[in-house]
Amino acid sequence: MTESSTVAATADLLVRTAEHLFDSGVMSHSGHANLSARLDGERFLLTPGFVRGLRADQVAVVGVDGQVLGGRLQSASTEIVNMHGVVYRTRPEVGAVLHTHSPAATAFAVAHQPLPCRTEPMLRFGQAEEVPVVPWGPRGSDVSVRGISEILAQRPTTSAVLLANHGLLVFGPDPRQAADLLTAIEESAEAELAARALGGAVDFPAGALEAVRAYMARAAS
Ligand SMILES: [Zn+2]
């Protein structure tokens, strides 16, 4: 594929991922999200600061170091560039990063509580461990980005983090798989909150999460 057709196809994938997230009911009332997809080792595509009604020609090209290389970002969203860039720099295997304010997951972020892995979809889509909380910092600030970087180092197999007092950041090999995990995390957060009325959610049997992590480690090697 030529450079321009690769960019166009990847931008189109981000537009379809945004539509899929709305269709799945995981967006907050504001519809706020920013979605990105890797182009190569140095660059990724990033939505411009909104995703409702997004067109493929509105997606920007950004360097993993945070420099805008093509297209335009709304002023506020230049702050979130590094939130995506730090994941691409730290995790070479990551092909897509999605950020939303999905309501139930955000409840855990606001409560500064990690979201345990206690549902089958979370296991199936690869998050066989709790979703950890990154301490609050103004979004895209050095504090927040450093916090994400530290958690990624401490949790080399996590595919998502909660951003304290803010929302959810999920990453995966491509936008569709990341969107599937994001939906599984939001469903898990809803189930976790609902189960509290019934006496509280219960862990998987001992060893279940370790078995899935071992399987995934073998599949990745
Ligand atoms: Zn946000």
Residues whose N, C-alpha, C, O or C-beta is under 5 A from the ligand:
A	BS01	ZN	G167
